[in-house]
Amino acid sequence: MNGPIIAVFAGGISAERDVSTGSGRACALALSRSFTTRLFDVAADALPEGYDPSRQVVFSTLHGTFGEDGAMQQLLDAAGGTYAGCDAEASKLTIDKTLTKQTVAAHGVRVAEGISFDAGEKPPASEIARRLGPSIVVKPNNEGSSVGLSVVGSLAELESALSAIRRGRWIAERRIEGRELSVGVLGGSAMGIVEIRPKSGVYDYTSKYTKGMTEYLAPAPLDERLTAAVRTAAETAFAACGCRDYARVDFILSAQGEPFLLEINTLPGMKETSLLPMSARCAGLDFGALVREMVTPAVERFRSGVPSHRP
């Protein structure tokens, strides 16, 4: 096979290491049908031994810390490497849920009202409830895969959730009751919309990764107007945050039919059964075709000598 070697980065150092490992294996296998491919197990916050920026294009499936937060991308930029997906600047922005919400809201995308805080300076539960109401979502500001997410419906539950917070930056949001949706964006264009229906009523880590706990409808049963509104919101959020190549954008569709952005995942789960591949299948792309489309812009940048980082 001609062209660069595709270096698939998987594993990592975050709480989502196991998820990343599964994604990396699936993507490496699919990419190997079109490219010479090498799978790297990343076990530290450093570029892995054997990575060669002069011969390899990175396709990362790392999640969370040293994956989606821009740190790995910065090291690749410093090494003169080429990689698929968002650059360091967009990655650093979108891993921060509060900053993401501020950015997309400035471009007209709806977001839930929220309060962000550090573990060492938690606001009183009574103050949070006064501002946001009784039903609140509490989650880490800088993690994915719903790690640490909790939904509370009373002041006592909120106090308990806050007392369990020991470190890091967190966000409390007014809970919007509605339908959870996920949209893959490829090359700036939204693909199919997937509806997520967790049997527990909350799409937390258990619902995501326990077989049979969640029903997925792909495409989501939405009328043309709502479909267009969600797709437009996804594309607007993607562009507003300076995203590149691909991402997954998640929403809650309120009972009034208004999409509220939850988050942007720049390196989403990438098993064949993951949400981004589901979205792609709605648009006629099977898993192999999807990963080829995801890495192709980076291969073109490599061949043309265009740097991966912004000038």
N, C-alpha and C positions, 0 to 999 in steps of 0.2 A: 504494500500500500504506500502511495506517495504522500508527501506532506509531513507535517509535524506529528510527533507522538502526543497522544492525549493523556495527560497525567491526571488521573482521578484522585482527588484528595478526599479521604473519608476518615471517620473516627473522631478525632479531636479531643478537647479537654473539657468540654461543657457537660452539663447534665443531660444533654441529648446525644451523647456519644453512640449509644446503641442504635438510635434511630438513624444517625448518620452512617454508621457502618453498613446497615441494610441498604440504604439508598446508594452508597458507593458501589457495593457489589452489583446491584441491579444495573446501574448506569454503566459501569465498566464492561459488563457483559454485552449490553446493548450497543455501546459505542465500538466494541471490538469487531463488530460486523462491518463497520465502515472505516475504521481507523486503526492504526497500530496504537494499542492502549496499554497503560501501566497503572495499576492500582497502588496507591500509597496509603499506608496506615499512619495518620498523623497522631502522635502521642505526646507532643509538647507544643508550646506556643512559639514554634520556629518552623521554617521551611524544612521538609523532610530530606534526609540524606538521599542522594541520588537524583534529586530534582535538578534538571538542566534547562535553564531559561532559553538557551540558544537552540534547543531541539524540541522542547515540549510546550504544549499549550495546556494550562490548568483548567480542569472542569471540577469545581469544588462541590462537595455535598456536605461540607462541614456546617454545623448549626450552632447558634448561640455564640458564646464567648470564643474568640479567635476563629470565628467562622463568618458570622453575619455582621460583626461589629466593626469591620474595616481594618482590624489589626493584621489579619492574614494578607489582605489586599495591599496594605502599605508595605509589607515585607516583599511581596511580589513586585510591586512598583520599584522598590529600591534595588531589587535584583535585576531589573530590566525585563521582567517576565510578562507574558501575555496570558490573560485568563478570561473565561466566559463569565457573564453576569455583571452585576453592578460594580462600579469602581469603589474605591475606599471612601470617598466623600458621601456617596449615596448610601453605602452600607452603614456608615457611622450614624447617619441621620435616621434611617428607617429602623435600626435596632432600638432606638429611643422612642417609645410609644408616645410620650408627651410631645416631643419635638415633631414627630410625624403628624400628629393630630393638628398641631399649630400650623404646620406647613400646608397641609391639604385644605384645612379650613379657610386659609387665606385665598384659596383657589375655588371656593364655593362648594367643597365636599362637606357633607354633614358629619359631625363627630359628637359623641356623647360627652356631656359635661363631666369633668373629672378634677381630681386633686392629686398632685404628685408630691411625694415626700420621701425623705431619707429615713432609714430604720431608726437612726438615733434621734430623730426629731419628728416623731409621729404626732399628728394633730389629734386632739381628743375625739373619741368616737362620736360624742354628742355633736361636735362641730361638723364632722363629715356628714352625719345623718341630717343635720339641719340644712346643709347646702344641697345634698344630693337625694334626700328622701330615704325611705326605709329599705328599699331593695337596691343593693349595691354589689358591684363586682370588684374584688380586690385581687391584684395580680402584679408580678414583678414588672418594672418598667423596661427591663432589658433582657428578657428571656423569651423563648418560643416554646412550641409544643404544649402550651397551657401549663407549663411547669409552675407550681405554686398558686395556681388560680383557685379562688374560692368565691362562691356566691352567697351572700348573706341577706337575710330578710328581717332582721330585728337588731335592736341596739346591742343586745347581749351577744348575738352571733358576731356582730361587727367588732365588739370589744375582744372577743375570743380570737378572731382572725388577726387583729392588730397585735395582740399579745404574743402571737406565734412568730411575728416578724423579728428577725435578729440582725439582719444585715442587708445591705443593698438599697437600691432606690425602687420605690413602689408607686403604684397608681390606684386610686379608688375612683370608680366611675359609676354614674347613675346607670342602673340596669335598664336597658331598653328591651321590653318584651317583644319578641318577633321571630322571624325566620332567619336562621344563620345561612349565609351564602358565601361561596368562594369562587373567585374568578382568576383564571390564569391569563397573564398578559405576555405575549410573545412578540418581540419587535415593536412594542408600543401599541399593539392591537389586542383587544380583549378576545378571549376564546369563549368556550361555553361556560355557563353558570351552573355550579353544583349546589344543591341544597343539602344541608347537613341536619339530620334529625336524630339527636342523641336520645336514647330511650330513658336516660335519667333526667332529661330536661336541661342538662348542663354539659357542654362539650369540653370536658376537662381531660387531663392526661389519660385517665382510665378509659373514658369513652373513646378517645382517639385510638388507643393502642390495644384494646381488648376486643377480640373478634366477636361480632354479633351485638355489640353495645350501641352501635350507631347505624342508622339507615342513610344511604346516600342516593339522592335523585339527580341523575345527570342525563339530559339537561333538567334544570329546575323547572317545575310547572309554573311558569310566569307568563303573563300576557305580553304582547309586543311592547307596550308602553313601559312596563316595569323592566323587561329585559333590556331595552335600550337605555333606561335610566341607570341601571346597575353597571352595564358595560361602559357607559360614558364616565361614570364616577370612577371606575377602575382605571381607565385610561388617563383621566385627569390626575388622579393620585399618583400614578406611575410617573407621569411627566413632571408633576410638581416637585417630586422628590429627586428628580434627576436620575431615575432608574435607567438601566441599560440592558438590552438583550431579553431579559425575562424576569418575571416575579409572579407572586401570587398575592392577590388582594382580597381581604376578608371583610364581610359586611354583616350587619344585622338589618333586616328589612322590617321596619316598624309596622304596626297594625294599620297605619295610615298610608303605607306604601312608599315610605321614604328610606332610602339606603343610608345607614350610618357606618362609616368606616371603623373597623376594629383594629386592623394592622396591615402592614405590608411585609410579606416574607420574601426576602431577596434570594434566599437559598432554602426553598421549601423541601419538605420530604419528597423523595424521588424513587419510591418503589413503584411498581406498575399499578398498585392499588391506591396510590397516594392521590391527593386532591388535584394537583397540577396535571398529572397524566389523565385523570378523569375529565378535567376541563378540556384538555387537548383532544380526547376521543370524541367529545361533542362536536369539535371542529374538524373531525375527519383525520386526525393524526394519531396513529398508534404509538406505542412507547418508543420503538426504535426510531420512527420518523421524528418524534418530538425531541429526543436527545440530540439527534443530528442537527435539527433546526436550532437548538439551544447553543450548540458549540460552534456552528458554522461562522457566525460573525467574528468570533475570536480567532478562528483559523484564518479568516480573511485579514484581520488586523495583523496577525503574525506574518503572513506572506507579504503584506504591503509595508511592514515596518512601522505601523502606526502604534504609538505607545498606548498601554492600557489605561494610564492615569490621565487626568485632565491637565492640559498645559497651564 
